[in-house]
Amino acid sequence: MTATPWLPAHVETVTPLTAHARSLVLDVPGWTGSLPGQHLDIRLTAEDGYRAERSYSIASFGPGERVELAVDEVEDGEVSPYLVEEVRPGDFLEVKGPLGQYFVWREDDPSPVQLIAGGSGIVPLLSIARARAAAGTAQPFRLLYSVRSAPDALYADEIEELRARGIPTEWIHTRLAPPGSPRAAGRVSLAELERLTIPPSERPLIYICGPTAFVESTADAVVAAGHPPLRVRTERFGGA
Ligand SMILES: Cc1cc2nc3c(=O)[nH]c(=O)nc-3n(C[C@H](O)[C@H](O)[C@H](O)COP(=O)(O)OP(=O)(O)OC[C@H]3O[C@@H](n4cnc5c(N)ncnc54)[C@H](O)[C@@H]3O)c2cc1C
């Protein structure tokens, strides 16, 4: 089997998403396209030869050589501050991928889909939601998006557009609820999860993505609510 090669990636555009996150659109000659939900690896090489590699989910999907990523800065991190604050259009990075065959959505799967995101965990789920909207399929989709406060949400405007196109969204604000919000700030409870997501009787596929602690507690909660573990797919971004 041939190993996936590192490919040079030309940074086309950078767009702020929040005060601490931005999207990067890369032009990657030789890129084979990606399935909704896949990720890639980025490799940075310093002048003295020191190298760092990290994984980033792909917000775009489908064929073509343009790849969209969204990076949320981890304050004391090594790679994300560089990607969020330093990288400019015209710069080159190296990428390897697409990677991952498990945390993907396939258009021919008729199952209802429940997406559950914490923070930057929205990225692969947005790719899945975009693919569902583009496919025009009719199966029920829902998104539950947990963020610290409204200004921390990535792609909020696009998510509202997707809501209008048939992907109802529930917002959970963990630290600061927006003015007039019917829900006080706080982590999602088991009772809320049960009320706000597709029930086990409809046998949805559930995709959960975000920081490790968020993914583990949410996956435990949906299984406790009666969803079979094999219908629950998780992707952990690291961190608390
Ligand atoms: C499959 C996969 C897909 C990913 N996709 C994305 C993506 O689309 N967008 C994105 O922004 N990140 C994504 N990540 C996380 C990303 O790979 C890095 O871990 C993240 O950018 C931090 O890297 P860093 O070098 O800045 O921090 P590091 O130097 O690696 O870590 C510094 C400190 O921050 C903590 N930390 C590491 N990661 C996180 C985190 N995510 N949240 C909170 N604390 C953390 C560490 O425990 C450590 O204490 C993904 C991770 C995986 C495994």
The ligand as a MOL file (V3000), in Angstrom:
LIG
                    3D

  0  0  0     0  0            999 V3000
M  V30 BEGIN CTAB
M  V30 COUNTS 53 58 0 0 0
M  V30 BEGIN ATOM
M  V30 1 C -9.0920 14.4250 13.9720 0
M  V30 2 C -8.8720 15.8110 14.5470 0
M  V30 3 C -9.4420 16.9040 13.9210 0
M  V30 4 C -9.2520 18.1950 14.4480 0
M  V30 5 N -9.8550 19.2560 13.8180 0
M  V30 6 C -9.7120 20.5010 14.3150 0
M  V30 7 C -10.3640 21.6070 13.6780 0
M  V30 8 O -11.0730 21.4550 12.6800 0
M  V30 9 N -10.1830 22.8420 14.2080 0
M  V30 10 C -9.4080 23.0440 15.3320 0
M  V30 11 O -9.2720 24.2020 15.7470 0
M  V30 12 N -8.7890 22.0020 15.9550 0
M  V30 13 C -8.9050 20.7510 15.4570 0
M  V30 14 N -8.2650 19.6950 16.0630 0
M  V30 15 C -7.3410 19.9850 17.1880 0
M  V30 16 C -5.9560 20.2930 16.5980 0
M  V30 17 O -5.3950 19.1140 16.0290 0
M  V30 18 C -4.9620 20.7670 17.6640 0
M  V30 19 O -4.9380 19.8510 18.7250 0
M  V30 20 C -5.3080 22.1550 18.2210 0
M  V30 21 O -5.2840 23.1220 17.1650 0
M  V30 22 C -4.2680 22.5570 19.2900 0
M  V30 23 O -2.9860 22.4760 18.7190 0
M  V30 24 P -1.7990 23.3940 19.2720 0
M  V30 25 O -0.5340 22.9190 18.6140 0
M  V30 26 O -2.1470 24.8410 19.1390 0
M  V30 27 O -1.8000 23.0650 20.8180 0
M  V30 28 P -0.8060 22.0470 21.5820 0
M  V30 29 O 0.5490 22.6880 21.6410 0
M  V30 30 O -0.9190 20.7020 20.9270 0
M  V30 31 O -1.4960 21.9580 22.9970 0
M  V30 32 C -1.3060 22.9510 23.9960 0
M  V30 33 C -2.2390 22.7520 25.1830 0
M  V30 34 O -3.6090 22.8950 24.7860 0
M  V30 35 C -4.3670 21.7060 25.0750 0
M  V30 36 N -5.2020 21.4370 23.8760 0
M  V30 37 C -4.8380 20.7820 22.7610 0
M  V30 38 N -5.8680 20.7410 21.8750 0
M  V30 39 C -6.8870 21.4190 22.4390 0
M  V30 40 C -8.2080 21.7450 22.0240 0
M  V30 41 N -8.6830 21.3800 20.8010 0
M  V30 42 N -8.9800 22.4600 22.8850 0
M  V30 43 C -8.5200 22.8310 24.1030 0
M  V30 44 N -7.2810 22.5580 24.5440 0
M  V30 45 C -6.4610 21.8600 23.7340 0
M  V30 46 C -3.3820 20.6210 25.2880 0
M  V30 47 O -3.8760 19.6730 26.1900 0
M  V30 48 C -2.1780 21.3940 25.8150 0
M  V30 49 O -2.2960 21.5890 27.2090 0
M  V30 50 C -8.4570 18.3910 15.5910 0
M  V30 51 C -7.8670 17.2820 16.2260 0
M  V30 52 C -8.0740 16.0150 15.7140 0
M  V30 53 C -7.4350 14.8420 16.4050 0
M  V30 END ATOM
M  V30 BEGIN BOND
M  V30 1 1 1 2
M  V30 2 1 2 3
M  V30 3 2 2 52
M  V30 4 2 3 4
M  V30 5 1 4 5
M  V30 6 1 4 50
M  V30 7 2 5 6
M  V30 8 1 6 7
M  V30 9 1 6 13
M  V30 10 2 7 8
M  V30 11 1 7 9
M  V30 12 1 9 10
M  V30 13 2 10 11
M  V30 14 1 10 12
M  V30 15 2 12 13
M  V30 16 1 13 14
M  V30 17 1 14 15
M  V30 18 1 14 50
M  V30 19 1 15 16
M  V30 20 1 16 17
M  V30 21 1 16 18
M  V30 22 1 18 19
M  V30 23 1 18 20
M  V30 24 1 20 21
M  V30 25 1 20 22
M  V30 26 1 22 23
M  V30 27 1 23 24
M  V30 28 2 24 25
M  V30 29 1 24 26
M  V30 30 1 24 27
M  V30 31 1 27 28
M  V30 32 2 28 29
M  V30 33 1 28 30
M  V30 34 1 28 31
M  V30 35 1 31 32
M  V30 36 1 32 33
M  V30 37 1 33 34
M  V30 38 1 33 48
M  V30 39 1 34 35
M  V30 40 1 35 36
M  V30 41 1 35 46
M  V30 42 1 36 37
M  V30 43 1 36 45
M  V30 44 2 37 38
M  V30 45 1 38 39
M  V30 46 1 39 40
M  V30 47 2 39 45
M  V30 48 1 40 41
M  V30 49 2 40 42
M  V30 50 1 42 43
M  V30 51 2 43 44
M  V30 52 1 44 45
M  V30 53 1 46 47
M  V30 54 1 46 48
M  V30 55 1 48 49
M  V30 56 2 50 51
M  V30 57 1 51 52
M  V30 58 1 52 53
M  V30 END BOND
M  V30 END CTAB
M  END
